[in-house]
Amino acid sequence: MVVAADLSKQPQINAAVTEVVKEVSPSVKKIRFDIGEDWSGQWAIFFRVVLSDHASEPKNLREIAPRVVWRMSARLDLPGLGLFPYFNFRSKAEQALVEDLAWARAMAFADDLLEQAEFLANREPGQPKQASLRRAVSTAYYALFHLLIDEAVGNWGIARQRSVLARTFDHAKMKGVCEAYVTSFYKAGSPPGGEPLKNVAQTFGTLQQQRHIAD
């Protein structure tokens, strides 16, 4: 059933996408997908493939596009999942012009919150008011909170479920996950590759704590 494909097969589809990107790199820059009904009402999976500008040239696209379709079909039993595949190919330059609108709006909202936090923190130079500083801390926290949620649900393959999924995120649970990651990072000997994510996790926990104090 498609419900099983929607949920239990999501990791399998994600893994296949990752492998195909690696195999056809650098021609393929990234692949995203959504699961939903097509024009006929049949359940389908819609792959959005971003190619390098060189690979998108007509003479190269005729060779790259079938390779992507073939490799994805070899890694996924889409008929068995009850999904009919659709592939849309776009160059990196085209993608830059037509970024996903929902993602762009989410990023803009987080940016707006961060800008507002900076404004509040500096609105009374020299003698900042406690009310402004407290509000700045709280607003900065919510900027990161919404950014993390938007980035997470943007990777969920079923577009119609993203808004519902976003509402399931919990402040305390997110903080717990961040603390667990920071702990595991240090237990693993502080691997350099994990440093950026550790910094984000640590910042989230600190900001949430400071927000509680500020509120």
Secondary structure, 3 states (H helix, E strand, C coil): CHHHHHHCCHHHHHHHHHHHHHHHCCCEEEEEEEEEECCCCCEEEEEEEEECCCCCCHHHHHHHHHHHHHHHHHHCCHHHHCCEEEEEEEEHHHHHHCCCHHHHHHHHHHHHHHHHHHHHHCCCCCCCCHHHHHHHHHHHHHHHHHHHHHHHHHCCCCHHHHHHHHCCCCHHHHHHHHHHHHHHHHHCCCCHHHHHHHHHHHHHHHHHHHHHHHC
